[in-house]
Amino acid sequence: MDFQTSILGRMNGFLYRCRADENYTMLEMTNGIERIFGYPVDEIVGNRTRTFTSIMYEEDVPLMDEVVGRALEKRADWTMEYRIRHAMGHLIWVTETGGGLWDEKGELLYLEGSIINIESLYQRIDEQTADMRVTASKTNEILQSLRYLKLLAVNAGIEAARAGTAGSGFAVLAAEMRTLANSSEEAARAISDAQRKAQG
């Protein structure tokens, strides 16, 4: 196995060369399209069985057209994220980096670039977001418990006052309960505020 074949075999995506037409008609593709997305190369090259845009998530195609069009006007490369529908039906997030190739007369010959599977990155983000939601829920539970603790402290103070000298020890305990509840509530609110900022 040569160097290029070895590297391409490890790539979590594929390289392509295509026409700048409405279907982005593929001229060449590496076999990562089948290994990662389930489509044989010969089904997509030349639009033999399906077009490249037909395996994209339909709502992302207009974005692709806009990003590529702006980049070509400036003769610049583009990088964008969108979704490809796997042959089994599920969607996979990808990032594409591409650019145009022009001849000596300034005529656009074709587009070329790489498309990489980044679905695992999105899954990690979803997992982290879910963890944050769980933590936020737990923080709210803590705040509710602290409010109850403060209420108990108030009631304990009232009972201590009624008991007079005999309730002096109870009064100290009530004061400590209030101090603990207040400091803990401040910490819990700080955590809750930080989570909201992170989510926003």
N, C-alpha and C positions, 0 to 999 in steps of 0.2 A: 504494500500500500504506500503510495507516494505522500509527500508532505501535505499537498493541497487536499487530497482526498481524505487524509486523516483529520485535518483541521475542520473541513466541512462536515465530516461525520460527527464531530463533537458539537457543532453549532446548533443552538436551540432555535433554529429558524432556517431561512434560506436566502440565497442571493437570486436576483432576477435581472432581466433586461426585457423591456417591453416597449410597445409603440405608445405614442402620446395621443391615443384615440379615446373614445368614450368608454371602451371596455378595458383599457390598459392591456391590450392584446399581448400576451406573453410570447416572447421570442426564445428566451432561454430561462431555465430555472434549475436550481440545484435540488437534489432529492429530499431536502428537509421539508419540502411542501407535503410529501407523502409521509415521511417519518413522524412529523409533528402534527400535521393537520389531516392526514388520511386521504389526500388526493394524489393519484398517480400524475407524474409530470406530463405524460403524453395526453392526459385528458384536458389540461388547461392550455398548454402551449398551442398557439394558433387557434384558440377557441374551439378545439375539436369536439369536446363534449360539453364544456361549460366555460364561461368567461371568468376572469379573475373577480370582476365586480359582483358576480353572482354568488361568490362564496364570502363576500364581505357582508357585514351586518348592514342591511339596506339603509338605515338612518345615518350611517357613517359615510356613505358614498358622496353626498354633496360636500361634506367637510373635506374629503380627499380632493375633490375637484377644485375647491377653493384654495386649499393650501398649495397644491401642486401648481395651479395656475399662477398664483402670486409669485412663487419661487421662480418659475420659468420666465416671467416678465423681467425679473431682476437678475436672471441667470445665476441664481443662488441655489444652494442645497436646501432641502427641507427635512424636518423631523416631526413626526406626528404619531399619535396613538389612536388606534381604532380597534374594531373587533372583527375577527374572522370566524365564520361558522365551521366548526369541525365537521368532517364527513359523517360523524355520528349524531350531529345535531346541536351540540352545545357550543357556546361562544367562548372564544379565547382572545384575551387582550394581547395586542402586539404593538411594538414600536417600529416604525419604518424610518429609515434614513436614506434619502435618495437624491438624485440630481439628473439634469439633462446632459446629453452629449451632442455637441454641434460640429458640423464639418467646417472646412476652411472658408466656405462662403457664408457661414452663419446660419445654415439651415439645421434645424433640430433633427437629429437622426433617431434618437430613442432615449428612453429613460432607463436608469439602472440604479440598483441600491440593495439594501438588505432589509429583511423583515424578521424581527426577533420576538419569540414568545415571552411575554412578561406576566402571564397569568398568575404565576406563583407570587409575584410582588403584590398584585391586587388581592390575592387571598390572604397574605400576611396583613395587609392594611385592614381588610374586613375583620380578621381575627382580633387585631388590636382595637378596632372600633368597638367590637362586641365586648372585649374585656373592659373598655372604658365605660360602656353602658352598665355592665355588671357592677363595677366599682361605684359608679354614680348611684345606682340603686342601693348599694350597701351604705353609702354615705348618708343617703336620705333616711335609712333605717336608724342609723346612729343618731342623727339629729332628732328624730322622733323620740328615741330613748332618752336623750339628754334633756329634752323638754319635760318628759315625765319625771326625770330625776330632779330637775329644778322645782317642779311642783311638789314633790315629796319633801324637798328641803324647806320650802315655804311652810308646808303643813307641820313639819317637824319643829320649825321655829315657833310657830303659833302654840303648839302643844308645850314646848319648853317654857314659853312665857307664862302660860297658864299654871304650870307646875311650880313656878317661882324658883327658890333656891334649890329645891330638889331636882329641878330640871336643867341645872346649869351645864352638866355634862352633855345632855341631849342638845343644848343650844350650840355648844362647840361643834358637835357632830354635824348639826344642820348647816352651820357656817362653812365647814369643810366640804360638805356636799355641794353647796352653792358654788364655792370656788372651783371645785373640780368640774362641775357641769359647765360653768362659764368658760373656763380655759379649754375644755374639750370641744365645746361648741364652736369656739373661734377656730380651732385647728380643723374641724370637720368642714366648716364653711370655706376656709382657705383652700382645702382640697377640692371642694365642689366648684369654687370659682375657677381654679386652675383647669379643671376638666372642661368647663364650659368654654374657656378661652381656647383650649386645645382643639375642641370640636368645631369652634367657630372659625 
